[in-house]
Amino acid sequence: MSKPSERIRPPLAINPLDLPSHCDICGLARSTQKHQKCSRTRQARKNAEWDIRLAEVAAARAAREKRYVR
């Protein structure tokens, strides 16, 4: 059996994403065209946002007082 891959970051949403019917990158309807370029652009933006968010969480975790210090 293959080992499941570990998540690098938490999921964006528990429920399905509520995306608008029009693409926020090109402005066209999502249902009429393939939006692979738009999707890549959006993922790159979200990756940058997630990197910032995870760095903030790590800094807060490092600054927090340890409960059980050995």
PDB file of N, CA, C and O in Angstrom:
ATOM      1  N   MET A   1       0.834  -1.188   0.000  1.00  0.00           N
ATOM      2  CA  MET A   1       0.000   0.000   0.000  1.00  0.00           C
ATOM      3  C   MET A   1       0.875   1.247   0.000  1.00  0.00           C
ATOM      4  O   MET A   1       1.930   1.281   0.634  1.00  0.00           O
ATOM      5  N   SER A   2       0.435   2.243  -0.700  1.00  0.00           N
ATOM      6  CA  SER A   2       1.200   3.482  -0.747  1.00  0.00           C
ATOM      7  C   SER A   2       0.853   4.350   0.464  1.00  0.00           C
ATOM      8  O   SER A   2      -0.277   4.341   0.952  1.00  0.00           O
ATOM      9  N   LYS A   3       1.825   5.078   0.923  1.00  0.00           N
ATOM     10  CA  LYS A   3       1.653   5.953   2.075  1.00  0.00           C
ATOM     11  C   LYS A   3       0.979   7.248   1.624  1.00  0.00           C
ATOM     12  O   LYS A   3       1.424   7.862   0.654  1.00  0.00           O
ATOM     13  N   PRO A   4      -0.095   7.679   2.314  1.00  0.00           N
ATOM     14  CA  PRO A   4      -0.739   8.933   1.899  1.00  0.00           C
ATOM     15  C   PRO A   4       0.199  10.109   2.138  1.00  0.00           C
ATOM     16  O   PRO A   4       0.952  10.130   3.112  1.00  0.00           O
ATOM     17  N   SER A   5       0.145  11.067   1.252  1.00  0.00           N
ATOM     18  CA  SER A   5       1.021  12.230   1.374  1.00  0.00           C
ATOM     19  C   SER A   5       0.543  13.125   2.513  1.00  0.00           C
ATOM     20  O   SER A   5      -0.656  13.235   2.771  1.00  0.00           O
ATOM     21  N   GLU A   6       1.483  13.754   3.182  1.00  0.00           N
ATOM     22  CA  GLU A   6       1.147  14.650   4.277  1.00  0.00           C
ATOM     23  C   GLU A   6       0.795  16.023   3.722  1.00  0.00           C
ATOM     24  O   GLU A   6       1.345  16.462   2.712  1.00  0.00           O
ATOM     25  N   ARG A   7      -0.119  16.682   4.393  1.00  0.00           N
ATOM     26  CA  ARG A   7      -0.513  18.024   3.973  1.00  0.00           C
ATOM     27  C   ARG A   7       0.584  19.012   4.317  1.00  0.00           C
ATOM     28  O   ARG A   7       1.170  18.950   5.398  1.00  0.00           O
ATOM     29  N   ILE A   8       0.859  19.912   3.405  1.00  0.00           N
ATOM     30  CA  ILE A   8       1.839  20.964   3.645  1.00  0.00           C
ATOM     31  C   ILE A   8       1.188  22.114   4.397  1.00  0.00           C
ATOM     32  O   ILE A   8       1.816  22.747   5.245  1.00  0.00           O
ATOM     33  N   ARG A   9      -0.063  22.376   4.086  1.00  0.00           N
ATOM     34  CA  ARG A   9      -0.785  23.456   4.741  1.00  0.00           C
ATOM     35  C   ARG A   9      -2.211  22.995   5.008  1.00  0.00           C
ATOM     36  O   ARG A   9      -2.656  22.012   4.415  1.00  0.00           O
ATOM     37  N   PRO A  10      -2.937  23.681   5.884  1.00  0.00           N
ATOM     38  CA  PRO A  10      -4.315  23.276   6.174  1.00  0.00           C
ATOM     39  C   PRO A  10      -5.222  23.520   4.969  1.00  0.00           C
ATOM     40  O   PRO A  10      -4.901  24.345   4.113  1.00  0.00           O
ATOM     41  N   PRO A  11      -6.344  22.818   4.893  1.00  0.00           N
ATOM     42  CA  PRO A  11      -7.252  23.039   3.765  1.00  0.00           C
ATOM     43  C   PRO A  11      -7.819  24.454   3.803  1.00  0.00           C
ATOM     44  O   PRO A  11      -7.968  25.049   4.870  1.00  0.00           O
ATOM     45  N   LEU A  12      -8.129  24.980   2.631  1.00  0.00           N
ATOM     46  CA  LEU A  12      -8.668  26.338   2.560  1.00  0.00           C
ATOM     47  C   LEU A  12     -10.082  26.409   3.124  1.00  0.00           C
ATOM     48  O   LEU A  12     -10.463  27.415   3.722  1.00  0.00           O
ATOM     49  N   ALA A  13     -10.858  25.349   2.937  1.00  0.00           N
ATOM     50  CA  ALA A  13     -12.236  25.365   3.410  1.00  0.00           C
ATOM     51  C   ALA A  13     -12.683  23.941   3.704  1.00  0.00           C
ATOM     52  O   ALA A  13     -12.209  22.988   3.085  1.00  0.00           O
ATOM     53  N   ILE A  14     -13.585  23.809   4.641  1.00  0.00           N
ATOM     54  CA  ILE A  14     -14.155  22.511   4.957  1.00  0.00           C
ATOM     55  C   ILE A  14     -15.220  22.162   3.922  1.00  0.00           C
ATOM     56  O   ILE A  14     -15.277  21.035   3.430  1.00  0.00           O
ATOM     57  N   ASN A  15     -16.055  23.131   3.603  1.00  0.00           N
ATOM     58  CA  ASN A  15     -17.112  22.947   2.621  1.00  0.00           C
ATOM     59  C   ASN A  15     -16.584  23.294   1.232  1.00  0.00           C
ATOM     60  O   ASN A  15     -15.520  23.901   1.112  1.00  0.00           O
ATOM     61  N   PRO A  16     -17.317  22.915   0.179  1.00  0.00           N
ATOM     62  CA  PRO A  16     -16.891  23.317  -1.164  1.00  0.00           C
ATOM     63  C   PRO A  16     -16.741  24.837  -1.252  1.00  0.00           C
ATOM     64  O   PRO A  16     -17.488  25.588  -0.624  1.00  0.00           O
ATOM     65  N   LEU A  17     -15.774  25.263  -2.034  1.00  0.00           N
ATOM     66  CA  LEU A  17     -15.521  26.699  -2.155  1.00  0.00           C
ATOM     67  C   LEU A  17     -16.665  27.379  -2.893  1.00  0.00           C
ATOM     68  O   LEU A  17     -17.157  26.875  -3.902  1.00  0.00           O
ATOM     69  N   ASP A  18     -17.076  28.513  -2.385  1.00  0.00           N
ATOM     70  CA  ASP A  18     -18.116  29.302  -3.033  1.00  0.00           C
ATOM     71  C   ASP A  18     -17.434  30.302  -3.952  1.00  0.00           C
ATOM     72  O   ASP A  18     -17.133  31.428  -3.555  1.00  0.00           O
ATOM     73  N   LEU A  19     -17.197  29.878  -5.176  1.00  0.00           N
ATOM     74  CA  LEU A  19     -16.540  30.753  -6.140  1.00  0.00           C
ATOM     75  C   LEU A  19     -17.586  31.443  -6.992  1.00  0.00           C
ATOM     76  O   LEU A  19     -18.624  30.854  -7.296  1.00  0.00           O
ATOM     77  N   PRO A  20     -17.328  32.686  -7.382  1.00  0.00           N
ATOM     78  CA  PRO A  20     -18.275  33.377  -8.251  1.00  0.00           C
ATOM     79  C   PRO A  20     -18.329  32.725  -9.622  1.00  0.00           C
ATOM     80  O   PRO A  20     -17.403  32.010 -10.006  1.00  0.00           O
ATOM     81  N   SER A  21     -19.401  32.965 -10.360  1.00  0.00           N
ATOM     82  CA  SER A  21     -19.549  32.343 -11.669  1.00  0.00           C
ATOM     83  C   SER A  21     -18.611  32.957 -12.702  1.00  0.00           C
ATOM     84  O   SER A  21     -18.328  32.340 -13.730  1.00  0.00           O
ATOM     85  N   HIS A  22     -18.131  34.159 -12.439  1.00  0.00           N
ATOM     86  CA  HIS A  22     -17.187  34.800 -13.354  1.00  0.00           C
ATOM     87  C   HIS A  22     -15.776  34.744 -12.768  1.00  0.00           C
ATOM     88  O   HIS A  22     -15.584  34.871 -11.559  1.00  0.00           O
ATOM     89  N   CYS A  23     -14.813  34.554 -13.634  1.00  0.00           N
ATOM     90  CA  CYS A  23     -13.417  34.465 -13.220  1.00  0.00           C
ATOM     91  C   CYS A  23     -12.934  35.836 -12.756  1.00  0.00           C
ATOM     92  O   CYS A  23     -13.178  36.846 -13.417  1.00  0.00           O
ATOM     93  N   ASP A  24     -12.241  35.863 -11.603  1.00  0.00           N
ATOM     94  CA  ASP A  24     -11.746  37.131 -11.090  1.00  0.00           C
ATOM     95  C   ASP A  24     -10.475  37.575 -11.799  1.00  0.00           C
ATOM     96  O   ASP A  24     -10.057  38.724 -11.650  1.00  0.00           O
ATOM     97  N   ILE A  25      -9.858  36.693 -12.562  1.00  0.00           N
ATOM     98  CA  ILE A  25      -8.634  37.029 -13.289  1.00  0.00           C
ATOM     99  C   ILE A  25      -8.958  37.621 -14.664  1.00  0.00           C
ATOM    100  O   ILE A  25      -8.530  38.729 -14.989  1.00  0.00           O
ATOM    101  N   CYS A  26      -9.730  36.857 -15.477  1.00  0.00           N
ATOM    102  CA  CYS A  26      -9.997  37.303 -16.851  1.00  0.00           C
ATOM    103  C   CYS A  26     -11.372  37.937 -17.026  1.00  0.00           C
ATOM    104  O   CYS A  26     -11.613  38.611 -18.028  1.00  0.00           O
ATOM    105  N   GLY A  27     -12.284  37.732 -16.064  1.00  0.00           N
ATOM    106  CA  GLY A  27     -13.600  38.354 -16.150  1.00  0.00           C
ATOM    107  C   GLY A  27     -14.615  37.578 -16.960  1.00  0.00           C
ATOM    108  O   GLY A  27     -15.769  38.002 -17.039  1.00  0.00           O
ATOM    109  N   LEU A  28     -14.246  36.468 -17.562  1.00  0.00           N
ATOM    110  CA  LEU A  28     -15.181  35.671 -18.345  1.00  0.00           C
ATOM    111  C   LEU A  28     -15.862  34.638 -17.453  1.00  0.00           C
ATOM    112  O   LEU A  28     -15.399  34.342 -16.352  1.00  0.00           O
ATOM    113  N   ALA A  29     -16.973  34.095 -17.955  1.00  0.00           N
ATOM    114  CA  ALA A  29     -17.696  33.081 -17.191  1.00  0.00           C
ATOM    115  C   ALA A  29     -16.837  31.830 -17.066  1.00  0.00           C
ATOM    116  O   ALA A  29     -16.198  31.410 -18.031  1.00  0.00           O
ATOM    117  N   ARG A  30     -16.821  31.241 -15.891  1.00  0.00           N
ATOM    118  CA  ARG A  30     -16.016  30.037 -15.662  1.00  0.00           C
ATOM    119  C   ARG A  30     -16.534  28.845 -16.447  1.00  0.00           C
ATOM    120  O   ARG A  30     -15.752  27.972 -16.823  1.00  0.00           O
ATOM    121  N   SER A  31     -17.818  28.790 -16.698  1.00  0.00           N
ATOM    122  CA  SER A  31     -18.425  27.625 -17.337  1.00  0.00           C
ATOM    123  C   SER A  31     -18.183  27.570 -18.845  1.00  0.00           C
ATOM    124  O   SER A  31     -18.409  26.524 -19.454  1.00  0.00           O
ATOM    125  N   THR A  32     -17.736  28.649 -19.460  1.00  0.00           N
ATOM    126  CA  THR A  32     -17.615  28.664 -20.917  1.00  0.00           C
ATOM    127  C   THR A  32     -16.220  28.346 -21.422  1.00  0.00           C
ATOM    128  O   THR A  32     -16.064  27.957 -22.579  1.00  0.00           O
ATOM    129  N   GLN A  33     -15.212  28.499 -20.592  1.00  0.00           N
ATOM    130  CA  GLN A  33     -13.842  28.267 -21.043  1.00  0.00           C
ATOM    131  C   GLN A  33     -13.073  27.504 -19.988  1.00  0.00           C
ATOM    132  O   GLN A  33     -13.482  27.414 -18.831  1.00  0.00           O
ATOM    133  N   LYS A  34     -11.959  26.963 -20.410  1.00  0.00           N
ATOM    134  CA  LYS A  34     -11.047  26.375 -19.439  1.00  0.00           C
ATOM    135  C   LYS A  34     -10.184  27.502 -18.890  1.00  0.00           C
ATOM    136  O   LYS A  34      -9.695  28.354 -19.632  1.00  0.00           O
ATOM    137  N   HIS A  35     -10.014  27.487 -17.608  1.00  0.00           N
ATOM    138  CA  HIS A  35      -9.289  28.566 -16.952  1.00  0.00           C
ATOM    139  C   HIS A  35      -8.018  28.049 -16.300  1.00  0.00           C
ATOM    140  O   HIS A  35      -7.779  28.308 -15.121  1.00  0.00           O
ATOM    141  N   GLN A  36      -7.203  27.323 -17.047  1.00  0.00           N
ATOM    142  CA  GLN A  36      -5.985  26.766 -16.469  1.00  0.00           C
ATOM    143  C   GLN A  36      -4.973  27.861 -16.140  1.00  0.00           C
ATOM    144  O   GLN A  36      -4.358  27.828 -15.075  1.00  0.00           O
ATOM    145  N   LYS A  37      -4.795  28.820 -17.028  1.00  0.00           N
ATOM    146  CA  LYS A  37      -3.864  29.922 -16.751  1.00  0.00           C
ATOM    147  C   LYS A  37      -4.350  30.740 -15.557  1.00  0.00           C
ATOM    148  O   LYS A  37      -3.571  31.115 -14.681  1.00  0.00           O
ATOM    149  N   CYS A  38      -5.655  31.009 -15.542  1.00  0.00           N
ATOM    150  CA  CYS A  38      -6.226  31.777 -14.434  1.00  0.00           C
ATOM    151  C   CYS A  38      -6.051  31.013 -13.127  1.00  0.00           C
ATOM    152  O   CYS A  38      -5.726  31.602 -12.096  1.00  0.00           O
ATOM    153  N   SER A  39      -6.267  29.710 -13.172  1.00  0.00           N
ATOM    154  CA  SER A  39      -6.139  28.887 -11.980  1.00  0.00           C
ATOM    155  C   SER A  39      -4.705  28.910 -11.458  1.00  0.00           C
ATOM    156  O   SER A  39      -4.482  29.022 -10.252  1.00  0.00           O
ATOM    157  N   ARG A  40      -3.743  28.806 -12.354  1.00  0.00           N
ATOM    158  CA  ARG A  40      -2.334  28.861 -11.945  1.00  0.00           C
ATOM    159  C   ARG A  40      -2.001  30.211 -11.306  1.00  0.00           C
ATOM    160  O   ARG A  40      -1.296  30.269 -10.298  1.00  0.00           O
ATOM    161  N   THR A  41      -2.508  31.286 -11.893  1.00  0.00           N
ATOM    162  CA  THR A  41      -2.272  32.617 -11.354  1.00  0.00           C
ATOM    163  C   THR A  41      -2.883  32.745  -9.963  1.00  0.00           C
ATOM    164  O   THR A  41      -2.251  33.267  -9.045  1.00  0.00           O
ATOM    165  N   ARG A  42      -4.120  32.264  -9.813  1.00  0.00           N
ATOM    166  CA  ARG A  42      -4.805  32.318  -8.526  1.00  0.00           C
ATOM    167  C   ARG A  42      -4.061  31.486  -7.483  1.00  0.00           C
ATOM    168  O   ARG A  42      -3.906  31.924  -6.343  1.00  0.00           O
ATOM    169  N   GLN A  43      -3.597  30.291  -7.860  1.00  0.00           N
ATOM    170  CA  GLN A  43      -2.860  29.439  -6.931  1.00  0.00           C
ATOM    171  C   GLN A  43      -1.553  30.096  -6.502  1.00  0.00           C
ATOM    172  O   GLN A  43      -1.157  29.997  -5.340  1.00  0.00           O
ATOM    173  N   ALA A  44      -0.883  30.765  -7.435  1.00  0.00           N
ATOM    174  CA  ALA A  44       0.360  31.457  -7.080  1.00  0.00           C
ATOM    175  C   ALA A  44       0.085  32.570  -6.065  1.00  0.00           C
ATOM    176  O   ALA A  44       0.854  32.755  -5.121  1.00  0.00           O
ATOM    177  N   ARG A  45      -1.008  33.307  -6.258  1.00  0.00           N
ATOM    178  CA  ARG A  45      -1.374  34.361  -5.313  1.00  0.00           C
ATOM    179  C   ARG A  45      -1.688  33.763  -3.946  1.00  0.00           C
ATOM    180  O   ARG A  45      -1.232  34.262  -2.917  1.00  0.00           O
ATOM    181  N   LYS A  46      -2.470  32.690  -3.949  1.00  0.00           N
ATOM    182  CA  LYS A  46      -2.851  32.055  -2.686  1.00  0.00           C
ATOM    183  C   LYS A  46      -1.637  31.452  -1.992  1.00  0.00           C
ATOM    184  O   LYS A  46      -1.563  31.481  -0.764  1.00  0.00           O
ATOM    185  N   ASN A  47      -0.683  30.908  -2.742  1.00  0.00           N
ATOM    186  CA  ASN A  47       0.524  30.363  -2.130  1.00  0.00           C
ATOM    187  C   ASN A  47       1.290  31.444  -1.387  1.00  0.00           C
ATOM    188  O   ASN A  47       1.799  31.213  -0.291  1.00  0.00           O
ATOM    189  N   ALA A  48       1.370  32.626  -1.990  1.00  0.00           N
ATOM    190  CA  ALA A  48       2.050  33.745  -1.328  1.00  0.00           C
ATOM    191  C   ALA A  48       1.302  34.136  -0.055  1.00  0.00           C
ATOM    192  O   ALA A  48       1.923  34.404   0.973  1.00  0.00           O
ATOM    193  N   GLU A  49      -0.034  34.168  -0.122  1.00  0.00           N
ATOM    194  CA  GLU A  49      -0.829  34.499   1.058  1.00  0.00           C
ATOM    195  C   GLU A  49      -0.654  33.445   2.148  1.00  0.00           C
ATOM    196  O   GLU A  49      -0.533  33.780   3.327  1.00  0.00           O
ATOM    197  N   TRP A  50      -0.639  32.169   1.754  1.00  0.00           N
ATOM    198  CA  TRP A  50      -0.476  31.091   2.724  1.00  0.00           C
ATOM    199  C   TRP A  50       0.910  31.116   3.347  1.00  0.00           C
ATOM    200  O   TRP A  50       1.048  30.844   4.540  1.00  0.00           O
ATOM    201  N   ASP A  51       1.929  31.431   2.580  1.00  0.00           N
ATOM    202  CA  ASP A  51       3.280  31.523   3.137  1.00  0.00           C
ATOM    203  C   ASP A  51       3.339  32.578   4.240  1.00  0.00           C
ATOM    204  O   ASP A  51       3.939  32.356   5.292  1.00  0.00           O
ATOM    205  N   ILE A  52       2.713  33.725   3.991  1.00  0.00           N
ATOM    206  CA  ILE A  52       2.674  34.792   4.988  1.00  0.00           C
ATOM    207  C   ILE A  52       1.900  34.332   6.218  1.00  0.00           C
ATOM    208  O   ILE A  52       2.351  34.517   7.348  1.00  0.00           O
ATOM    209  N   ARG A  53       0.735  33.733   5.996  1.00  0.00           N
ATOM    210  CA  ARG A  53      -0.114  33.274   7.106  1.00  0.00           C
ATOM    211  C   ARG A  53       0.599  32.225   7.960  1.00  0.00           C
ATOM    212  O   ARG A  53       0.570  32.308   9.187  1.00  0.00           O
ATOM    213  N   LEU A  54       1.237  31.242   7.325  1.00  0.00           N
ATOM    214  CA  LEU A  54       1.924  30.194   8.073  1.00  0.00           C
ATOM    215  C   LEU A  54       3.142  30.738   8.813  1.00  0.00           C
ATOM    216  O   LEU A  54       3.477  30.241   9.888  1.00  0.00           O
ATOM    217  N   ALA A  55       3.810  31.750   8.256  1.00  0.00           N
ATOM    218  CA  ALA A  55       4.935  32.379   8.949  1.00  0.00           C
ATOM    219  C   ALA A  55       4.440  33.108  10.203  1.00  0.00           C
ATOM    220  O   ALA A  55       5.101  33.070  11.240  1.00  0.00           O
ATOM    221  N   GLU A  56       3.283  33.770  10.114  1.00  0.00           N
ATOM    222  CA  GLU A  56       2.704  34.445  11.271  1.00  0.00           C
ATOM    223  C   GLU A  56       2.341  33.439  12.360  1.00  0.00           C
ATOM    224  O   GLU A  56       2.597  33.679  13.540  1.00  0.00           O
ATOM    225  N   VAL A  57       1.745  32.314  11.968  1.00  0.00           N
ATOM    226  CA  VAL A  57       1.364  31.283  12.932  1.00  0.00           C
ATOM    227  C   VAL A  57       2.603  30.700  13.604  1.00  0.00           C
ATOM    228  O   VAL A  57       2.609  30.484  14.816  1.00  0.00           O
ATOM    229  N   ALA A  58       3.652  30.447  12.823  1.00  0.00           N
ATOM    230  CA  ALA A  58       4.890  29.899  13.383  1.00  0.00           C
ATOM    231  C   ALA A  58       5.534  30.891  14.355  1.00  0.00           C
ATOM    232  O   ALA A  58       6.048  30.490  15.399  1.00  0.00           O
ATOM    233  N   ALA A  59       5.509  32.183  14.014  1.00  0.00           N
ATOM    234  CA  ALA A  59       6.080  33.200  14.906  1.00  0.00           C
ATOM    235  C   ALA A  59       5.280  33.286  16.203  1.00  0.00           C
ATOM    236  O   ALA A  59       5.864  33.415  17.279  1.00  0.00           O
ATOM    237  N   ALA A  60       3.960  33.218  16.116  1.00  0.00           N
ATOM    238  CA  ALA A  60       3.123  33.259  17.311  1.00  0.00           C
ATOM    239  C   ALA A  60       3.363  32.022  18.167  1.00  0.00           C
ATOM    240  O   ALA A  60       3.401  32.110  19.394  1.00  0.00           O
ATOM    241  N   ARG A  61       3.523  30.882  17.530  1.00  0.00           N
ATOM    242  CA  ARG A  61       3.782  29.643  18.262  1.00  0.00           C
ATOM    243  C   ARG A  61       5.138  29.701  18.957  1.00  0.00           C
ATOM    244  O   ARG A  61       5.272  29.226  20.085  1.00  0.00           O
ATOM    245  N   ALA A  62       6.135  30.269  18.307  1.00  0.00           N
ATOM    246  CA  ALA A  62       7.470  30.379  18.898  1.00  0.00           C
ATOM    247  C   ALA A  62       7.479  31.378  20.062  1.00  0.00           C
ATOM    248  O   ALA A  62       8.225  31.198  21.025  1.00  0.00           O
ATOM    249  N   ALA A  63       6.664  32.415  19.978  1.00  0.00           N
ATOM    250  CA  ALA A  63       6.637  33.433  21.018  1.00  0.00           C
ATOM    251  C   ALA A  63       5.818  33.008  22.236  1.00  0.00           C
ATOM    252  O   ALA A  63       5.946  33.586  23.315  1.00  0.00           O
ATOM    253  N   ARG A  64       4.974  31.989  22.051  1.00  0.00           N
ATOM    254  CA  ARG A  64       4.120  31.540  23.144  1.00  0.00           C
ATOM    255  C   ARG A  64       4.948  30.845  24.230  1.00  0.00           C
ATOM    256  O   ARG A  64       5.909  30.133  23.936  1.00  0.00           O
ATOM    257  N   GLU A  65       4.565  31.061  25.460  1.00  0.00           N
ATOM    258  CA  GLU A  65       5.281  30.477  26.588  1.00  0.00           C
ATOM    259  C   GLU A  65       5.069  28.964  26.616  1.00  0.00           C
ATOM    260  O   GLU A  65       3.961  28.480  26.383  1.00  0.00           O
ATOM    261  N   LYS A  66       6.117  28.238  26.898  1.00  0.00           N
ATOM    262  CA  LYS A  66       6.039  26.778  26.982  1.00  0.00           C
ATOM    263  C   LYS A  66       5.390  26.376  28.298  1.00  0.00           C
ATOM    264  O   LYS A  66       5.704  26.944  29.344  1.00  0.00           O
ATOM    265  N   ARG A  67       4.486  25.399  28.253  1.00  0.00           N
ATOM    266  CA  ARG A  67       3.808  24.958  29.465  1.00  0.00           C
ATOM    267  C   ARG A  67       4.655  24.000  30.275  1.00  0.00           C
ATOM    268  O   ARG A  67       4.731  24.099  31.500  1.00  0.00           O
ATOM    269  N   TYR A  68       5.288  23.077  29.585  1.00  0.00           N
ATOM    270  CA  TYR A  68       6.065  22.056  30.276  1.00  0.00           C
ATOM    271  C   TYR A  68       7.490  22.083  29.740  1.00  0.00           C
ATOM    272  O   TYR A  68       7.788  21.453  28.725  1.00  0.00           O
ATOM    273  N   VAL A  69       8.361  22.807  30.413  1.00  0.00           N
ATOM    274  CA  VAL A  69       9.738  22.920  29.979  1.00  0.00           C
ATOM    275  C   VAL A  69      10.550  21.866  30.720  1.00  0.00           C
ATOM    276  O   VAL A  69      10.459  21.744  31.941  1.00  0.00           O
ATOM    277  N   ARG A  70      11.335  21.115  29.980  1.00  0.00           N
ATOM    278  CA  ARG A  70      12.178  20.074  30.604  1.00  0.00           C
ATOM    279  C   ARG A  70      13.591  20.536  30.712  1.00  0.00           C
ATOM    280  O   ARG A  70      14.445  19.801  31.208  1.00  0.00           O
TER     281      ARG A  70
END
